[in-house]
Amino acid sequence: MRKLDNYIGFSVFAGISIVLIVLVGLFTFFSFIDEIDDIGKHHYGVLQAIQYVILEIPRHVYELFPTATLLGTLIGLGMLANTSELNVMRAAGVSVLRITYAALKVGVLTTLITMLIGETIAPQSDQYAKNLRATAQSEQNKMVFLSRYGFWARDSDDFVNIRTILSGGYFGDIALYKFDKYHRLNTLLYAKKAFYKDKEWHLQEVEKIDISDSEIKRSYLKSSTWNAMLNPELIKIIVVNPDRLSILGLYHYIRYLQENGQRSADYELALWNRLSYPLIGMTMVFLAVPFIFGSLRSVSVGHRVLVGAFLGVGFYMLNQTVGHLGLVYNLNPALGALLPPIVFLIIAIVLVRRVV
């Protein structure tokens, strides 16, 4: 029986791998096409564009894997059905549940591996890609990067740390470090809020610390200005989408937002979407099984792919709709993330029971 499980599993794994390679290849190609318009912008050339799209591949793998699991399982089991191998297995006493179990083992294992990629490689490569792109397309030679302590940027001899980006074009919790020509720190500015207007940074609720050889002077200002060449658009370019943070990164950022009294629902929804990833992978495998043993058992692979594509689009639309409705109506983010896969899983189980 183990040999049979391995044979079924290999067919499913081959189907998932082929679909994933095709989908990632297509999305990578389209990403490069999108970058063509930006090639030649300042220091952003063909090499930088190629590096950018290559660094985005781990993210594509993570995002496209559920769809690849559904289509790959349909193709893998469908090929066995078209060659009557599944019929032979069933005639030999192998149940539909056993075949489903063999396919599910591969689906869960590959899902966990992909989740590991999404938690480790994808966030790092995605952020590095955005930093590379933002820096190359900047008209100034700026150094901008994101850390767990916010955004850091260098402007001439000044360094700025921006903890949060607020709505309405405002930035929050800003620390500005000014150095003299001998690279000695001479001024520190801490501002609760800031906005960019007329090529100037307008700081609000400012604490200023002047440092000299003889004294340290502290003063408080209601507002102040900072004449900087650093454009806030450069910082906004590398803002990380909640869906692209790791589970640990989301957890820390949610805590930071809550401690500062800011809305964290978007990030909580993204966190629960991450945690529900294995459930989604399992659901995709279950969804494929009824269409192999049910009404589509005698149709071509193309028909199965079409059905799988419609199911994938339907799941994506339901997932996005429920999640955003939950944010609008202040529902529990866990409910918005878990409801769609649970609903589809229940539907899949009911359909599997009908063909058993």
Secondary structure in CASP SS format (residue, H / E / C, confidence):
PFRMAT SS
TARGET T0000
AUTHOR 0000-0000-0000
METHOD secondary structure of the structure
MODEL  1
M C 1.00
R H 1.00
K H 1.00
L H 1.00
D H 1.00
N H 1.00
Y H 1.00
I H 1.00
G H 1.00
F H 1.00
S H 1.00
V H 1.00
F H 1.00
A H 1.00
G H 1.00
I H 1.00
S H 1.00
I H 1.00
V H 1.00
L H 1.00
I H 1.00
V H 1.00
L H 1.00
V H 1.00
G H 1.00
L H 1.00
F H 1.00
T H 1.00
F H 1.00
F H 1.00
S H 1.00
F H 1.00
I H 1.00
D H 1.00
E H 1.00
I H 1.00
D C 1.00
D C 1.00
I C 1.00
G C 1.00
K E 1.00
H C 1.00
H C 1.00
Y E 1.00
G C 1.00
V H 1.00
L H 1.00
Q H 1.00
A H 1.00
I H 1.00
Q H 1.00
Y H 1.00
V H 1.00
I H 1.00
L H 1.00
E C 1.00
I H 1.00
P H 1.00
R H 1.00
H H 1.00
V H 1.00
Y H 1.00
E H 1.00
L H 1.00
F H 1.00
P H 1.00
T H 1.00
A H 1.00
T H 1.00
L H 1.00
L H 1.00
G H 1.00
T H 1.00
L H 1.00
I H 1.00
G H 1.00
L H 1.00
G H 1.00
M H 1.00
L H 1.00
A H 1.00
N H 1.00
T C 1.00
S C 1.00
E H 1.00
L H 1.00
N H 1.00
V H 1.00
M H 1.00
R H 1.00
A H 1.00
A C 1.00
G C 1.00
V C 1.00
S C 1.00
V H 1.00
L H 1.00
R H 1.00
I H 1.00
T H 1.00
Y H 1.00
A H 1.00
A H 1.00
L H 1.00
K H 1.00
V H 1.00
G H 1.00
V H 1.00
L H 1.00
T H 1.00
T H 1.00
L H 1.00
I H 1.00
T H 1.00
M H 1.00
L H 1.00
I H 1.00
G H 1.00
E H 1.00
T C 1.00
I H 1.00
A H 1.00
P H 1.00
Q H 1.00
S H 1.00
D H 1.00
Q H 1.00
Y H 1.00
A H 1.00
K H 1.00
N H 1.00
L H 1.00
R H 1.00
A H 1.00
T H 1.00
A H 1.00
Q H 1.00
S C 1.00
E C 1.00
Q C 1.00
N C 1.00
K C 1.00
M E 1.00
V E 1.00
F E 1.00
L E 1.00
S E 1.00
R C 1.00
Y C 1.00
G E 1.00
F E 1.00
W E 1.00
A E 1.00
R E 1.00
D E 1.00
S C 1.00
D C 1.00
D E 1.00
F E 1.00
V E 1.00
N E 1.00
I E 1.00
R E 1.00
T E 1.00
I E 1.00
L C 1.00
S H 1.00
G H 1.00
G H 1.00
Y E 1.00
F E 1.00
G E 1.00
D E 1.00
I E 1.00
A E 1.00
L E 1.00
Y E 1.00
K E 1.00
F E 1.00
D C 1.00
K C 1.00
Y C 1.00
H C 1.00
R C 1.00
L E 1.00
N E 1.00
T E 1.00
L E 1.00
L E 1.00
Y E 1.00
A E 1.00
K E 1.00
K E 1.00
A E 1.00
F E 1.00
Y E 1.00
K E 1.00
D C 1.00
K C 1.00
E E 1.00
W E 1.00
H E 1.00
L E 1.00
Q E 1.00
E E 1.00
V E 1.00
E E 1.00
K E 1.00
I E 1.00
D E 1.00
I E 1.00
S C 1.00
D C 1.00
S C 1.00
E C 1.00
I E 1.00
K E 1.00
R E 1.00
S E 1.00
Y E 1.00
L E 1.00
K E 1.00
S E 1.00
S E 1.00
T E 1.00
W E 1.00
N C 1.00
A C 1.00
M C 1.00
L C 1.00
N C 1.00
P H 1.00
E H 1.00
L H 1.00
I H 1.00
K H 1.00
I H 1.00
I C 1.00
V C 1.00
V C 1.00
N C 1.00
P H 1.00
D H 1.00
R H 1.00
L C 1.00
S C 1.00
I H 1.00
L H 1.00
G H 1.00
L H 1.00
Y H 1.00
H H 1.00
Y H 1.00
I H 1.00
R H 1.00
Y H 1.00
L H 1.00
Q H 1.00
E H 1.00
N C 1.00
G C 1.00
Q C 1.00
R C 1.00
S C 1.00
A H 1.00
D H 1.00
Y H 1.00
E H 1.00
L H 1.00
A H 1.00
L H 1.00
W H 1.00
N H 1.00
R H 1.00
L H 1.00
S C 1.00
Y H 1.00
P H 1.00
L H 1.00
I H 1.00
G H 1.00
M H 1.00
T H 1.00
M H 1.00
V H 1.00
F H 1.00
L H 1.00
A H 1.00
V H 1.00
P H 1.00
F H 1.00
I H 1.00
F H 1.00
G C 1.00
S C 1.00
L C 1.00
R C 1.00
S C 1.00
V C 1.00
S C 1.00
V H 1.00
G H 1.00
H H 1.00
R H 1.00
V H 1.00
L H 1.00
V H 1.00
G H 1.00
A H 1.00
F H 1.00
L H 1.00
G H 1.00
V H 1.00
G H 1.00
F H 1.00
Y H 1.00
M H 1.00
L H 1.00
N H 1.00
Q H 1.00
T H 1.00
V H 1.00
G H 1.00
H H 1.00
L H 1.00
G H 1.00
L H 1.00
V H 1.00
Y C 1.00
N C 1.00
L C 1.00
N C 1.00
P H 1.00
A H 1.00
L H 1.00
G H 1.00
A H 1.00
L H 1.00
L H 1.00
P H 1.00
P H 1.00
I H 1.00
V H 1.00
F H 1.00
L H 1.00
I H 1.00
I H 1.00
A H 1.00
I H 1.00
V H 1.00
L H 1.00
V H 1.00
R H 1.00
R H 1.00
V H 1.00
V C 1.00
END
